[in-house]
Amino acid sequence: MLISYKPKQDHVKIIPLIPVSPEAKKVKLTRNQIQLLPGTNEISDDEWLVIKDHITMDLANKIIAPIEKTVTPSKRAPSGKAKSLKEMPAIEAVALVDSCTNPETLTKWYNEETREDVRLHIVNQMKEVKMEIPKLTTSTENDEDESDTDAGEQASPLDKMTKEQLISYAAEKKITVPPTGTAGEILAVIKKAEEKK
């Protein structure tokens, strides 16, 4: 669930996740509070159900507002309602990324988003808010035997990436790849460029 938070004076808003309505009491939560930063934030639908009861004044004054868009039903948004970044059309997604200052939300989007142009905006916004860009890996590796398998560990996540992820990865690493090439061709260019470093 995407949320716009526009306070009169910029500040962080901490909202407790304390269920009060009968529907909210049925929800399972993984944390006890959320923090909203000015701009775009993303929380789960369950968290939204719980916090609605605590922010009625902010909702009435349009300080906090849910962001939802009716779109053509597709694989991205089967219901025809876009309520998360990956369901939004690319143009709207880019605008939402550019207005986000919440590190938690940016990290979530960085891990989920596969569209190259949106992903580049996420990386740029992370730099803008002085966040460290997470490394692209598919799993956490053990530090044991690092000297023996270092090259294998670096190649493994790349081999599993889609063409779009490889293009995005190359852009983050400032490696020029052929945009019309196959995933295999792009992978070969990335590996060759990384060997030179």
C-alpha positions in Angstrom: 0.0 0.0 0.0 1.5 3.3 -1.1 1.0 6.3 1.1 1.7 10.0 0.5 2.8 11.9 3.7 2.8 15.7 3.3 3.2 17.4 6.7 3.1 21.2 7.0 6.6 21.1 8.5 8.9 18.2 7.5 9.3 15.6 10.2 9.1 11.9 10.8 5.8 10.5 11.9 5.8 7.4 14.1 2.5 5.5 14.2 1.9 2.7 16.7 0.5 -0.5 15.2 -2.1 -1.1 17.9 -5.3 -2.7 16.5 -8.5 -1.2 17.7 -11.2 -2.2 15.2 -12.5 -5.8 15.0 -11.0 -6.2 11.5 -7.6 -4.8 12.6 -7.5 -7.2 15.6 -7.6 -10.2 13.1 -4.4 -9.0 11.4 -1.0 -10.5 12.0 1.8 -7.9 12.3 5.6 -8.3 12.1 6.4 -5.0 13.9 4.9 -2.7 16.5 5.2 0.7 14.8 5.8 2.3 11.4 7.6 5.5 10.5 6.5 7.8 7.7 8.9 10.2 6.1 7.7 13.2 4.0 6.9 12.0 0.5 6.0 8.5 -0.7 6.1 5.5 1.7 5.0 1.9 1.3 3.5 -0.3 4.0 1.6 -3.5 4.0 -2.2 -3.6 3.5 -2.5 -5.1 7.1 -0.5 -2.2 8.5 -2.7 0.3 6.7 -5.8 -1.4 8.2 -4.4 -1.0 11.7 -3.1 2.6 11.4 -6.3 4.0 9.7 -7.9 4.2 13.1 -5.0 6.3 14.5 -4.7 8.9 11.7 -8.2 10.0 11.1 -7.3 13.7 11.5 -4.3 13.4 9.1 -6.6 11.6 6.6 -9.2 14.3 6.9 -6.6 17.1 6.4 -5.0 15.2 3.5 -1.6 15.1 5.4 -1.6 11.3 4.9 -3.3 9.9 1.8 -3.3 6.4 0.2 -2.0 6.3 -3.4 -4.1 4.2 -5.7 -4.5 4.2 -9.4 -7.0 2.4 -11.7 -5.0 0.7 -14.4 -5.7 -1.8 -17.2 -5.6 -5.3 -15.7 -2.3 -7.0 -16.5 0.3 -9.4 -15.0 1.6 -6.5 -12.9 -1.8 -5.4 -11.6 -4.3 -8.3 -12.2 -7.1 -6.6 -10.2 -6.9 -3.3 -12.2 -5.9 -1.4 -9.1 -2.3 -0.3 -8.6 -1.5 0.1 -4.9 2.2 -0.8 -4.9 5.2 0.5 -6.9 5.5 -2.7 -9.1 1.8 -2.4 -10.0 2.1 1.2 -11.1 2.9 2.2 -14.7 6.6 3.2 -15.2 5.9 7.0 -15.5 4.0 7.1 -12.2 6.4 4.7 -10.5 9.4 7.0 -11.4 7.5 10.0 -9.9 6.8 8.1 -6.7 10.4 7.0 -6.4 11.6 10.6 -6.9 9.4 11.8 -4.0 10.5 9.0 -1.6 13.0 9.7 1.2 12.2 6.6 3.3 15.3 4.2 3.3 13.1 1.2 4.3 10.8 1.8 1.3 13.6 2.4 -1.1 15.3 -0.8 0.0 12.1 -2.7 -0.5 11.6 -1.3 -4.0 15.3 -1.9 -4.8 14.8 -5.6 -4.0 11.5 -6.0 -5.9 11.6 -3.7 -8.9 12.8 -5.2 -12.3 12.0 -2.4 -14.7 15.3 -0.8 -15.7 14.2 2.9 -15.8 12.4 2.6 -12.5 15.4 0.8 -10.9 17.8 3.5 -12.0 15.6 6.1 -10.3 15.6 4.0 -7.2 19.4 3.8 -7.2 19.7 7.6 -7.8 17.2 8.3 -5.0 19.2 6.1 -2.6 22.3 8.1 -3.5 20.3 11.4 -3.0 19.3 10.3 0.6 22.9 9.1 1.2 22.0 5.5 1.5 24.4 2.7 0.8 23.3 0.7 -2.3 22.8 -2.9 -1.3 24.8 -5.5 -3.2 22.7 -7.6 -5.7 22.8 -11.1 -4.4 20.2 -13.9 -4.4 21.2 -15.3 -1.1 23.5 -14.6 1.8 26.7 -16.5 1.5 29.0 -17.7 4.3 32.3 -16.0 4.7 34.0 -19.4 5.0 36.3 -20.4 2.2 36.0 -17.0 0.7 39.4 -17.1 -0.9 38.7 -20.4 -2.7 35.2 -19.6 -4.0 35.3 -15.8 -4.4 35.0 -15.8 -8.2 32.3 -18.5 -8.1 30.2 -16.5 -5.6 30.3 -13.4 -7.7 29.3 -15.2 -10.9 26.5 -17.2 -9.3 24.0 -14.4 -8.7 24.7 -12.8 -12.2 24.0 -16.2 -13.9 20.5 -16.3 -12.4 19.5 -12.7 -13.4 17.0 -11.9 -16.1 18.0 -9.6 -19.0 16.3 -6.6 -17.3 18.2 -7.3 -14.1 21.5 -7.6 -15.9 20.9 -4.3 -17.7 20.1 -2.7 -14.4 23.1 -4.2 -12.7 25.3 -3.0 -15.6 23.9 0.5 -15.3 24.6 0.6 -11.5 28.2 -0.6 -12.2 28.6 1.9 -15.1 29.2 -0.9 -17.6 28.0 -0.3 -21.1 26.1 -3.2 -22.5 24.2 -3.7 -25.8 20.5 -3.0 -24.9 19.3 -5.2 -27.7 21.6 -8.1 -26.9 20.5 -11.4 -25.4 20.9 -12.1 -21.6 23.9 -14.2 -22.4 25.6 -11.5 -24.5 25.0 -8.9 -21.7 26.2 -11.3 -19.1 29.4 -11.9 -21.1 30.1 -8.2 -21.4 29.5 -7.7 -17.6 31.8 -10.5 -16.7 34.5 -9.3 -19.0 34.3 -5.7 -17.6 34.4 -7.0 -14.0 37.5 -9.1 -14.8 39.3 -5.9 -15.9 38.7 -4.2 -12.5 
